[in-house]
């Protein structure tokens, strides 16, 4: 790590010395890494540093290393930096505090609170109801907190699969009927009466759990932006195994709306909100299905449940 980066961390954290620890993970397509930095002489034993380095040639696992893909990623890190510097949440939808964020040419450094230190040191790869409910509660509180908030400085339309940012994937789709309907589905979602700010990449890997699994905090705000809260919800529910989807989704969706009702503090017709977002559930799922069909048509999340929801949406559009 460059000396100027170390100096920034020392200054912002009030530390006397630091030691760069293990790499937590590398960033998608070789765009940098996330590392833990250990500190001495201050009240923080460690911080997490997201170090973005735009590569000269990106390596995408699916071969999508186009100029458009690169510019989307560049914008995503600009959005994430803006998010951490200008937005805050509460204990119902905890995220790491941003201690510093700087740009150095083609590199960005975001210094974040180490969530492991404050009790969110568990990661989950399975989706039992306890963990799923904790994540849905986080989303409900997040959506409730930002209900009606204009996403200034963020993506106008959140989520990493938003149609306008994915023309290449749309063009490669074989499903002619869904391809033709993609624009209409996107329009319906974007013209919801009730909008919030969505996380945009609410997968299980982006949640950090407490030891009990009842508490969670979220990370990775590259695709945070405006939209219908159902986009986050369906993306999270996609984590459930195919054979359990039909059985588990209705109850988990009910739980989300119970938590959302409790988290909304603004004057709002909640019955109308819930009615609209429940109607948008299948549209949001179909929207993500559209992306997968173009991006990776053999993906495990393309299944019978998903195809059935897509058929329902296409039938509605024909009426």
HUWO-V796004 format. One record per residue. RES is the residue in one letter. PSI is psi in radians with two decimals (999 if undefined). Layout:
<<RES | PSI> <RES | PSI>>
//
This chain:
<<X | 2.29> <X | 2.62> <X | -0.68> <X | -0.55> <X | -0.75> <X | -0.72> <X | -0.70> <X | -0.82> <X | -0.78> <X | -0.76> <X | -0.84> <X | -0.49> <X | -0.11> <X | 0.53> <X | 2.78> <X | -0.48> <X | 2.78> <X | 2.80> <X | 2.20> <X | 2.14> <X | -2.57> <X | 2.69> <X | 2.15> <X | -0.77> <X | 2.75> <X | 2.66> <X | 2.69> <X | 2.32> <X | 0.42> <X | 0.53> <X | 0.38> <X | -2.73> <X | 2.85> <X | 2.17> <X | 2.71> <X | 2.30> <X | 2.14> <X | 2.41> <X | 2.64> <X | 2.55> <X | 0.34> <X | 3.12> <X | 0.04> <X | 2.07> <X | -0.44> <X | 2.83> <X | 2.88> <X | 2.27> <X | 2.11> <X | 1.93> <X | 1.86> <X | 2.23> <X | 1.93> <X | 2.06> <X | 2.72> <X | -0.62> <X | 1.98> <X | 2.62> <X | 1.83> <X | 2.30> <X | -0.52> <X | 0.07> <X | 0.21> <X | 0.77> <X | 1.14> <X | 2.96> <X | -0.67> <X | -0.74> <X | -0.75> <X | -0.82> <X | -0.59> <X | -0.74> <X | -0.73> <X | -0.83> <X | -0.65> <X | -0.65> <X | -0.53> <X | -0.75> <X | -0.80> <X | -0.75> <X | -0.78> <X | -0.71> <X | -0.92> <X | -0.54> <X | -0.39> <X | -0.18> <X | 2.64> <X | 2.74> <X | -2.85> <X | -3.03> <X | -0.35> <X | -0.36> <X | 1.14> <X | 2.44> <X | 2.89> <X | 2.46> <X | 2.47> <X | 2.13> <X | -0.48> <X | 2.66> <X | 2.14> <X | 2.67> <X | 2.44> <X | 1.45> <X | -2.07> <X | 0.25> <X | 2.56> <X | 2.53> <X | 2.12> <X | 2.06> <X | 2.07> <X | 2.68> <X | 2.43> <X | 1.86> <X | -0.47> <X | -0.66> <X | -0.55> <X | 0.34> <X | 0.00> <X | 1.11> <X | 0.17> <X | 2.55> <X | 2.63> <X | 2.44> <X | -0.27> <X | 2.91> <X | 1.11> <X | 2.83> <X | -0.63> <X | -0.85> <X | -0.70> <X | -0.74> <X | -0.65> <X | -0.73> <X | -0.71> <X | -0.63> <X | -0.72> <X | -0.84> <X | -0.73> <X | -0.78> <X | -0.64> <X | -0.87> <X | -0.65> <X | -0.72> <X | -0.69> <X | 0.26> <X | 2.17> <X | 0.02> <X | 2.29> <X | 2.27> <X | 1.14> <X | 2.25> <X | -0.02> <X | -3.03> <X | 2.28> <X | -0.68> <X | 2.04> <X | 3.07> <X | 2.49> <X | -0.20> <X | 0.23> <X | 2.32> <X | -0.79> <X | -0.50> <X | 0.04> <X | 0.87> <X | -0.58> <X | -0.77> <X | -0.64> <X | -0.74> <X | -0.49> <X | -0.08> <X | 2.46> <X | -0.39> <X | 1.67> <X | -0.66> <X | -0.80> <X | -0.66> <X | -0.76> <X | -0.52> <X | -0.12> <X | -0.76> <X | -0.69> <X | -0.71> <X | -0.76> <X | -0.75> <X | -0.78> <X | -0.77> <X | -0.73> <X | -0.38> <X | 0.34> <X | 2.53> <X | -0.63> <X | 2.01> <X | 2.73> <X | -2.91> <X | 2.27> <X | 2.60> <X | -0.79> <X | -0.21> <X | 0.90> <X | 0.99> <X | 2.84> <X | -0.61> <X | -0.30> <X | 0.25> <X | 2.37> <X | 2.24> <X | 2.66> <X | 2.98> <X | -0.64> <X | -0.34> <X | -0.04> <X | -0.41> <X | 2.48> <X | 2.70> <X | 2.68> <X | 2.64> <X | 3.10> <X | 1.48> <X | 0.67> <X | -0.49> <X | 0.54> <X | 2.40> <X | -2.98> <X | 2.79> <X | -3.06> <X | 2.32> <X | -0.37> <X | -0.41> <X | -0.79> <X | -0.73> <X | -0.82> <X | -0.61> <X | -0.67> <X | -0.78> <X | -0.38> <X | -0.31> <X | -0.36> <X | 2.47> <X | 2.51> <X | -0.80> <X | -0.24> <X | -0.16> <X | -0.93> <X | -0.61> <X | -0.69> <X | -0.52> <X | -0.80> <X | -0.79> <X | -0.67> <X | -0.61> <X | -0.73> <X | -0.74> <X | -0.76> <X | -0.81> <X | -0.55> <X | -0.78> <X | -0.66> <X | -0.77> <X | -0.73> <X | -0.40> <X | -0.27> <X | 2.07> <X | -0.29> <X | 2.78> <X | 1.95> <X | 2.57> <X | 1.59> <X | -0.58> <X | -0.71> <X | -0.69> <X | -0.86> <X | -0.71> <X | -0.80> <X | -0.82> <X | -0.57> <X | -0.64> <X | -0.51> <X | -0.18> <X | -0.93> <X | -0.58> <X | -0.74> <X | -0.71> <X | -0.74> <X | -0.63> <X | -0.75> <X | -0.63> <X | -0.70> <X | -0.78> <X | -0.81> <X | -0.69> <X | -0.54> <X | -0.63> <X | -0.83> <X | 1.44> <X | -0.24> <X | 0.22> <X | 2.53> <X | -0.39> <X | -0.07> <X | 1.80> <X | -3.09> <X | -0.75> <X | -0.82> <X | -0.76> <X | -0.62> <X | -0.75> <X | -0.69> <X | -0.72> <X | -0.72> <X | -0.76> <X | -0.77> <X | -0.61> <X | -0.75> <X | -0.67> <X | -0.36> <X | -0.35> <X | 999>>
//
